[in-house]
């Protein structure tokens, strides 16, 4: 690319896939193993010299945030999924290390700067990586980025290119720099070594020559560097050359062939940094496949040009426009105004990795090494770090093509999957000051609390079938408490998915509803009144009046025989000595934890607490925690189910679980609310026993925990109790997810709208498993890594009345519900101004555009 390409590299990060044994003459079996090392650009933390020039706290994140599209289809700004984090924070680096190690990367090669006879941008390594508690999961190495540091932050076209820090060093500065790395880095047990020799690469050979004035003096300095490394007790030094451009002999001014220079300076290996060092992009939007083909042709030439082993390169992309002044016309006017690479999807990137691996395996001469550009080169559009568009897809491509060493035996994350039946958000960590839930609150302090999580159906059987299969109720056909889940190959339960991947699976308490465990073709139905989705479809076609003769909870707005629910209409303390319904569930869960801990096998443990489902009874000490007089009544309290005249009739239904088909007084309401709080406190205590045992067994740090209530619960809002409506209080429930690798987000809340359908894809994603292709939700990993990350997916909830279906969509501001596709009415609530859903705006013409947008979202669950 010529000497002007020196400006391409004020900062770099590069992934290197490096063979475990890199010397020539390796045994074939050794050469087949790959190890992943990543060059890391440390430009995303405060640096005193940058503070002085650009202002306190300035980092290149400012350029990333300011970037704007410069042509049609230009994907800017690029937003990091983990947020704009300070890489000198050990917590931030722990997140990077875990992501890298989980996807097979084994070494980080830091771009290392030495300006003014002192290190520059050193905080990412010294304060971030080396202080991270999990640093043992990766090795580290250095690439000396010995280029001029030019003011391109951003660069205004046509202005002088100001050299802030020159790359050229004096011989004494070179000795000081190399003494520094020998003393501070090479002797570190975690430093990457090849055959016992620390790996150290040099970015710009032309600047290196200029520093010493001749090839001979440069060779002498490098030989002295080797001797001093050996004198420190190491086996020697592995010097790598990042070979590109056209160096010139400082004495004659004549160009020197790179192959000749590498040989005369005694480098042990050669690599490339990025494709654009060797491939001139011909168009503003150069296709990735064209760039790949052109680079592969260069690779063939490089194999012939260098006597030292050449490590090929895979580049993720190229777009340096964030470093260009955003007000300037953009074009190929010289770095950072350069042509870009487009079409660089994760799939194309994976194809390149596969092609590189195949070429290496076909010609197994020398070490099998691949370099990848890059880990976090955000301002050059080439990075593996997750963004809000592709998430971890590029990392997954590396993992899939170059599996981590011993990946089949890799320690896998356990899963503790906890459900609380009928639990709404009357919980301490959700802001309820009356709640006594110290253990749910503790769990929230370990993970991310989702403030606005919604079920797909506010009834036990449909919501559980939906979560356990990752499918909408309208897909499973389970729309009431008496329909069986059909497991005919179109659905795989989350338990079966984890079993398929070698996990030990156990279930205790209420995971499913009643006798429904899913039925496979040819299996007999359980005893009782159970029907398959196909039988329900026939009933609907052949018996339109079916629901006038049969009953299923909340498929009816009324109930003919309230006495059938007398068992549920009970609340108050249990008799002395009665431990309650959930203590035995906790007992069995603890026993399983002990068994799993002893077996050292990855496990998926599902624990289903039955409370606060009716009857609202618990040991007396939990009632003593709550005073009747302090129980609040909601703003929309009524003594019986009551709706405004403009509400669809299907939004209303009679009470069943409490005060079945009768009015109730304010005193009765406060007593029942107190019983609900008491039952939640009791369930919380049983949860605490399970969490205590998890910690005592030393399993917490390797266990992903998800805690959720299967739907919400009315506590006299609009005169209704329990579930079975599409109102917020019925559709919304708690969701807490704990990933022990995400210490930086522990205790944080996400206000993004999510749905329970997302639980299944999230767990398989966090555990690195292949889930079924049928999953209809989305992984919440992005929000676990950054609770404030952009998120546009709505939540969809359905409820039935007879054969009619109500479909409700919840967005950041709106809830919109249609009954029978609007034929039986609709409601629109503005949660920004009406959090209690008391004013129906569906008939107001001012909101026609809002309804049109929300109606399109509702189509997703039809």
N, C-alpha and C positions, 0 to 999 in steps of 0.2 A: 504493500500500500504506500510505500515511500515514507520519508522522515516525518511528513505532516501527520502521520498516524500516531506519532508520539502523544499527540493531544487526546488520543482516544482513551488514555489510561490514567486519569488522575485517581481512579479507584477501581478495584477489581475484586471479583470473587469468582471462583472457578471450582467446578467439581472435578475431581480426578478419580477415576476408577483405576486403582493401582493394584497390580498383582502382589500377592503375599510374598512371593519370591521374585525379585526383579532382576537378578543377575542373569546374564546370558548363560546358555548351557543348562537351563533348568530341566528337571525331569518333567515329562508331559503332565503327570498327575498334579504337580505343583503349579504348573502354568495355567491350569484350568480354573484356579480359584481367583476371584476378583475381590478387591477391597476398594471401598469408596472414600475418597478424600475431597473435601470441598474448600476451594479458595473463598475467603470471606472478606468483603469490603467493609472496613470499620468506620463508615462515614455517618453513622446514625446515633451518635452520642455527643454531648458537649465536649469541646476541645478548647483549651485556653487560647490558643493562637487563632482559632476560628472566632471565638467570642470577641477577641480584640478587633478583628477585621469586619465581621458581619453582625455583631451584636450578641449579647448574652444568650446562651442556650441554642444558638443556631446550629442546625444540622441539615443534611440533604433531604430530610423529610419535607422541608419547606418547598423544595423544588418539586417533589412528588405531589404535594397537595396543590401547587399552583398550576401544574401541567394541564393543558387544554387541547382538544382535538385540533389538528392542523389541516386535515383533509377528510373527505368523506370516508366513513368507516373507521376512523382513527379512534382506538379504544383508550381514551384518556379522560380523566385521571385514573390511574391504577390505584386501587385502594387495598392496603394490606389487611388481610383477614384478622390479624392479631392486633391491629391498631398501630399507631405511630409510636412504638415503644422505644425507650432508651436502652440500647444494647449493652450499656455499661452496668445495667441493673442485673444482678445475678438471677433474679426471678425470670426476667425476660430471656436470659440466655438459657436457663433451664428448659424453657419451652422450645427453643430452637434445637437444643441438644436432643431432647426426647423425639421431636419430629424427625430429625436427621437420622438418629440411631434406629428408630422404628421403621424407617424406610431404607435401611441398608447402608447408610453412609457411615464410614468409620473414622474419618479424619477431616478436620477443618484446616485448610491452609490459609492463614491470615495474610492479606496484603499488608506488608510491613514497611513503614516509612521511617527514614532517618534524615531529617533536615536540620541544618544549623547545629550539627554535631549532637543531636538529641532525638529521641523517638518522637513521633507525631501520630496522632490518632491511636494511642496505645490503650485507651480505656476499655475498648471492647474486649481485648484479650486479658488485660491485667485485672480489671474490675468485674467484667462480665463472665467470660468463659472460665478463667482460673478460679473464680470465687463461687461458681455454680456447684451445688451439692452433687449433681449428677455428672460432673465433668469426666468421671471415669468411663462413661459410656462411649466417649470419642477420644481419639488422639488429636494432636494439633501439630502444625508445622508452619513455616514462614516462607513467603515469596517476597523478596526485596523489590518493592515497587519503586525503582530508582529513576523515575522520570521527573521532568519538571512539573511542579504543581502550579497550574495556570488558573487564573481567575475566570472560571466559566460557570459561576454560580448565581445567576445565569450569565451567559455571554451575550453581549449586545453586538449584533452584526456590524462590522465595519470599524469597531473600536480596536485599539492596540491590544494584543494578547499579553497581558501583564503576568510575568513570572513571579509568583508569590514566594515560592521556595524552589531553588534550583536543584535538579537531581544530581548534578555533578558533585562529587565529594573529593576532598584531598586524601592523599594516602594515609595521613594520620587519622582523619575522620573515618576512613574505611576500617582501620585497625580498631578504633574505639567501638564502631558499630558491631564488628564481628566479635570482639571480646564480649560485648554486651549480650549478643545472642548465645554465645557459647556458655557464658556464666548463668544467664537468666532463663534460657529456654532449652538448649540442647541437653542439659543435664537433668531436666525434668523427666520423671518416669513416664509421663504421658506424651512426651514428644515423639512424633512419628519417625521411625528409623527403618532403613532398608538394609538388611543384613547387618544390623547393629550400628549403621551409620546414619546420623541425622540428615534428613532431606532438607535442602535449602536451595531455592530456585531464584534466578535473577531475571527480572522482567525485560530490561532494555540493555542489550549488549553494546549498542553504540555509545550510550552514556557511560557505561562501564569502561570502555576503551578511552573515552575522553578524560575520564578521571585520572588515568595513569599515564597517558601520553603515548603509549605504544603497546603492541601486542605482547612483547617480551615482559614489560613491567607489569602488565595486567596478569599474565601467567604467574609471575613471581609472587604477586600479592595473593592470588588464589591458592598457590602451593603453600604459602605461609599460613593462610587460613586453615588449610588441611592439617598442617603440623600442629598448630595451636589447638585444634579440635582433638587430635590424638593425645596431646599433652594433658588435656582435661580428663583423660581416662576413657575416651570413647574409641570405637573401632576405626574411626576415620570420618570422612565427610562425603555425602552423596550430593553432588552439585548438579542442578537441573537448569537448563537454558530454555527460556521462553523465546523461541527464535522467530523473528519476523522483521520486516523492514529491510533496509539496506545499509548496514554499518560501513563506515569508511575508516581506513587506516589513518590515525591522527597525524602520522609523520608525512605521509605522501598525499593524503586526500583522496586516494583511489578506493573504489568500492572493493569490499572483501566478500567473497562467496560465503554464505552462512555456514555451509558444511565445513569449509576449510577453517573458519574462525572457531567453530565449536570444537573441532579436533585440536587446534593449536592451543586453545585455552584449557583443554583437558576436562570438558564437561562429561558427566556420566550418563546423562539422558537429555532428551530434547522433548519439548511439548509445544502446543499452540495454546494461545489464550482464548481466542474467539475467531470465528470464521472470517469476519470482516478484515482481519489482519492479512488474509491471503486471498480473499474473494472480493472484488470490487462490485458492489451492488449496482446493477444497471438502471434500476427504476426506483421512483419514490416508494412504490409498493412492490418490492421484489418478493416473489413467491418463495416460501420456505423450501419447497422441493427443488427449485432451481438452485438456491444457495447450497443445499445439501449436495447436489450433483457436482457443482463446481468445487466444493471443498474436498469431496472424495477424490477428484482428479488431482488436487494439490497433495493429498495424502499419498497417493501413489508416487508423486515426484519426491516427496520428502523421504520416503523409504529409501529411495536411491541416493538422495543427497547427503544423508547423515550416516556416519559410521556408528555413532552412538544410537541407542534405542530411541525410537520416536514413539511418543504416546499420542494417539489420535484424539480428536476433539469432537464433542457434540455441543452445539450451541442452542440454547432455548429460544432466543430471539434477538432482535436488535432494534432499538428505537432510542436515540440519544436526545430527542427533542425536549425532554424536561429540563435539560441543561441550557437550552437556547432561550433567549428572551422571548416571552410569549407574545409580545407586541410586534415582533419582527415578522416579515414575510418568511415562510419556511421553504427551503429548497436545499439542494446539494451544494452548498457554498463553502464547505469545510467544517470540520468538527467544531461544535456539536450539531451543525446544520448538515445532516447526512441523510441519505436514503435509508429506508427502513425495511425490515423483514416482516411480512404478513403471512397469514395462513399457518402460523406456528402453533397449531392446536396441540393439546396433550397427546392426541392420537398420532399426529405426525411426529412429534417428539419421540414417542414410544417406537414408532417405525424406524426412526434413525438409530435409536439405541440398539434395536434388534439387528439392524444391518451392520452396525459397528461390531457388535459381538460376533456375528457370523463371520465377518472378515477376519477378525482376530483368531477365531477358532480354525479357520481354513488355512491360515499361515502362522502356525504357532512358533515362530522364531522370536527369541527375546522375550522380555517380560510383556504380559498382557495388561496394558494400561490404557485407560480412556480418560480424557479430561472433559469436563462438562462446564460450560459457561451458562449460568452461574448460580450462586446461592441467593444473593440479595442485591443484585445490581439493578435496583429499581429505576434509577435515572438513566439507564441504558436499555431498559426494556427486556432484560434477560435475567430471569431469576426463577428459582425453585420454590422460594417461600410462598406460602398460600396467599392468594388474593381473594377478593370477594366474587370474582367471576368463575375461577376454576378450582378454588379451594386447594386441596392437596393433590390434584390430578397429576401434576408433573412429578411430584415425589413418588406417587404411586407407580408411575411409569418406570422410574428407576428401580423401585422395589421389585416390580414384576419381571423386568428384564435381567437385572442383576440382583437376585435374592440375597438378603443378608447372610453372611456366613452362619451356618447352623440355624437357619430360620425355622426349620422344621422342629427344632428342639428349643426354640426361643421361649423364654418365660412369657406366658400369656396372661392377660388381665382376667381376673375373676369378675363376676357380675353378681351384685346383690340387688334384686328386683323386688321392690316393696310397694304394696298396694294398701291403701286404707279405704274401706268401703264407705261410700256416701260422704266423704270428707270434702267440705268446702274450704274457703280460705280464711275461716275464723281461727287463725294461727298467729302466734307471737311474731314470727319473722315476716309475716305478711302485714304487719302493722296493727294487729288486734291487741290492745292493751289489757283486755280482760282474759285472754287466753293464757293458759299455763301449759306451755309446750316446750320445755327446755331441750328435749332431745331432737325434735324436728328443727328447732332453732340451731342446735349444734350441727346438725346435718347441713343446714343452709350455710353455716360458717365454713364448711369444708368445700362447698361447691357453688354452683350458679343456681340462683332461684329465679324461675320464670314467673314474672308477675302476671302475665296474661296468657295462660295456657287453657285450651278448650278441648272438651271431649267431642267425639263424633256423634254420640247419641247419649242423652242423659238417662240411661237405664242400664242396669247391671250387665245383662247378657249381651246386648249389642255392643256396648262400649268395650267390653273385655275381648270379645271376638275380633273387634276392629284392631285393638292394640296388639293382640297376640299374633295377628296375621299381617299387620301393616296395610290393611285394606279398608276402604270405606264401607260402612254398613250397607250402602246401596250396591256394593260389589259383592259382599258376602251373602246378601239376602237375609241377614239376621236383623230383624226390625222389631223384635219383641222378646219377652222373657221365655217364650215357649218354642222358639225356632232353633234348630240345631245348626252348627257350623259344619259345612260340607268340605271335607279335605279330599278333593278329587284330583290333586296334582296342580291345581291352579293356585293353591295356597300352601305355604309351609309355616307352621307355627314357629315362634321365636325359640321355644324350647327345642323343637326338632332341628332347627338351624344350628344351635349350639351343640347339640348331640352329634350332628353330622361333622362338626369340626373337633370332635374328641373331648368335649367338655362333659364333666359329670353334672347331671341335672337333677334337682330335687325341688319339690313343691310342697308347701305347707300352708294350711288355711284356705281362704277363699281366693283362688286364682281365677277359676272359671265360675260360671253361675250354675248352680244346681247340678244336675247330672250331665250337662253338656260338656264334653271334652273334645268335641269334634268327632265327626263320623266319616269313615272312609267307605268307598263303594264296597258293597257286600257285607258290611257290618250291620248287626242288629241295632235298632234304636233302643235307647234306655227306656225303662219302664216309666209310665206316666204320660202326661199329655204333651208330647213332643212331636214336632213336625219338621220335615226338611224344607229348604227354600223352594224346591220343586213342588212339594205338596201345598205350600202356601200359595204359589202361583196358580195352581189348579183351583184352589178354594176361591181365590179372587175372581177367576174367570167363570167358575161354575156356580158360586154361591155369593152373589153380591151382598146379600143380607147376613153373611156369616157372623159378623160381629154383633149383630142384634141378638144372636143366640149363644154366643160364647164370650168368655171374658179373658182378657190378658191385661196386666197392669199398665195403665196409662195409654193403652190403645183406645180407651173410652174416656169421654169427658165426664161420665157419670158412672155410678156403681149401683147395681140393683140390690146387692146384699152386703151392706157395710159390716155385718157381723163376721164375715169371713176374714176381716182384717183386725179382729179384736186382739189377736196375739201381738200385733205390731203397735197397737195403741196403748203402750205401757211405757212409763218412764219413772225413774226413782232408784234409790240405792238397793243393792242386792242384800240378801241375808248374810249375816256374819259367817265367814268361812268360805263363801263362794268367791273363787278367784276370778270369775268372769270368763268370757268366751275367748279372749285373746291371750291369756297367760299360757294355756297349753300350746298355742301356735308359736309363741316365743320359745317355749321349752323345746319344741321339735326343731325349730330353726337353729337354736344354739347347739343342739346335738349334731345336726348336719355340719355346722361350721367346724366343730371339733373333728368330725370324721374327715372332712375335706382337708383341714389343716394337717392332719396326720398323714394323709395319703399324698399330699403335695401334688394334687392333680387340679388343673384349672376347673372352676366350677361356675355354674349358673344356678343360683339359689333364689327361688321365688317365694316370697313370704306375703301372704294375704291376710291382713288384719280385718276382722269382721266389724269392728266398730269404727265410726259411730252409726252404723246401720241400726235401725230399730230392731227390737225394743231398746229404748235408751236407758239401759241399766248398766251399772258398774259398781264396784265396791264403794262403800260409804265414804272412805277417806278422799275420794276424788270429787264427790259432791261437796265436801267440806271446803274445797278450794274455791268455790264459787258461791256468791250470795244472790238470792233471787232478786232482791231489791235493786241490785246493780245491773241486772240484765236489760239491755236496751231493746226497744222496739224500733223497727225500721221506719223510715219516712213514709213508705207506702203501706204501712200496716193496715190490715182490715180483719174483721172478725170471721170472715169466710171468704172464699175465692171471689175476687171482685176485679173487674176490668172496666176501663173507660169505654164509653159507647162506640168509639171509633176503632177499637181493637177487634181483630178477627175472633170469632167465637172459639176457634181451635186453640187459641193461646190460653184459654181458660180450661181448667179441669177440676173435678172434685178432689178433695183430699182423701187419701187412703192410709198412708203410713202413720199419721197422727190426726186425731179429731175427724175420723172417717165420716164424711157426709154430714157433719154437724157444725154449728157455730161454736166458737170458743171465746173465752173472756181474755182480757189483758193479763189477769193474774195467771190463768192457765198457760198463756203464751210465754210469760216470763219463766214459769216453772219448767216448761218444755225446753226453752232455750238454755236454761241452766243445766238441764240433764244432758243436752247435746254437748255443751262445753265440758261437763264432767266425763262424758264418754270419750271425748277427744283427748283429755288429759290422761285417762286410763290407757288408751291405745298408745299415747306418746310414751308412757312409762314402759310398756312392753317393747316398743321400738328401742328405747334406751338400753334395755337388757341385751338386745341383739347387737347393737352398736358397741357396747362395752366388751362383749365377747369377741367381736371382730378385732378390736384393738388389742385385747389381751393376747390373742393368738398371733399377733404380728401380721395380720392379713390386710389391714386397712390400706397400706401404701401400695398394694397391688390389686385393689378391688375397686371397680367402677360401681357406683351406687346410683340407682334411680328410685325416687320416691314420688308417688303420685296418688291422688284420690280419683276414683274411677269417673266421677262427675261432680258437679256442685250439689247444693241442697238449699231449698227454700226454708227460711225460719220465720214464717208469717209474712214475708214480702208479698204484697197483693193478696193477702189472706190465704196463701198457699204454703204447704209444708212438703218437704221431700223434693223429688226430682220430677222429670217428665214434662218439662217445658223448654222452650228455646230462649227463655230470658237469661240474662247474664248470670244471675245467681245460680241457675241450674246448669248452664253450659260450662261455666268457668270452674277450674279446680286447681289445686296446687301441683307443681312440678318442680322437683329439685334434682339436679344431676351433678354427681361428684366424680370428677376424673382426677385421681391423685397426682397426675403429672401436671396439672394446671394450677399450681399454687398461686400464680399471679392473679387469677380471677376468683379465687376462693372467697366466699362471703359477698360476692357482688350479685346484683340483680339485673336481669334483662327485661326491658319493657316491650320487647318485640312480641308481636302476636304469633304464637305457635300453637300447634295442636298435638293431641296425644298420638295421632297417627305417625308423628315424627320419632317416637321413642324407639321403635324397632330399628329403623335405618340408622339412628344415632348409635345404638349399642353395637351393631355389627361394624359400623365405621370405626368407632373408638377401639374395638378389639381387633381390627384388621382382618375381619372375616368377609367371605363372599356371601352376601345375602341373596335371597331370591330376587329374580328380575321383576317380580310382580309388585314389589313394594310401591305404595302410592304416596308415602310421606317423603320427607327430606331430612337428611342428617342435620342435627343441631350443632355439630362440631364447631362451625364458624362462630356461633354465639357463645359456646363454652369457652372458646379461645379469646373472644372479644365480645362481651355481652351487648355492646353498643354497635356492633357491625351492621351494615345495611341489610335489611331483610324485608322482602315485599310479599311473601306468601300470606294469604289470608287463612282463617280457620273456618271450617265448614262443619256445621252440626245439623243433624236431622232428627225429627220426632214424628211419630205416626199418630193419627186419630182414625181408627177403623182402617180402611184401605187407603186413606189419603195421607200424603207425606208433606210435612212442613220442612223446608230447607232454609237454613239460616247461615249467612256469611258474616264473619266478624273481621273488620279491618282495624287499623290503628284508631280510627275515629268513629266508624259507623257499625251498627248492626242492622242487617236487612234480612227479613224473613218473608218467604212466600209460602202460602198454604195451597197445595194442589196447583203449583205453578201460577199462583195468583188468582185462580178462579174462586178460592174460598177466602181471599183477603190477603193483605200484606201489612207489614209494619216496618218502619224505618226509625231508628233511634240514633240521635246524635250524642255520643258519649262525652264529647267535649263539653256540652252544655246540659246534658240530661243523663247523669250517671246511673240514676235509678230507673230509667226507661219508663217514664210516665207520660211522654208526649209523642204520639205517633205522627210522623211527618210524611208518611207514604202518599197521602192524598194532596200534599202541598205542591203545587206546580213549580215552586222555586227550587225543588230538589229533583226535578226530572232528570237532569244530567247525572246526578249522583246515583240515582236508581238505575239508570242505564248502565253505568260502569259496574255497579254491584250485581246487576242481573247477569252480566257476562261472567263474573266470578262464580256465581251460583251454578253456571253451566258445568263447572268442573265436577260436580258431584251428582249429575243427573245420569 
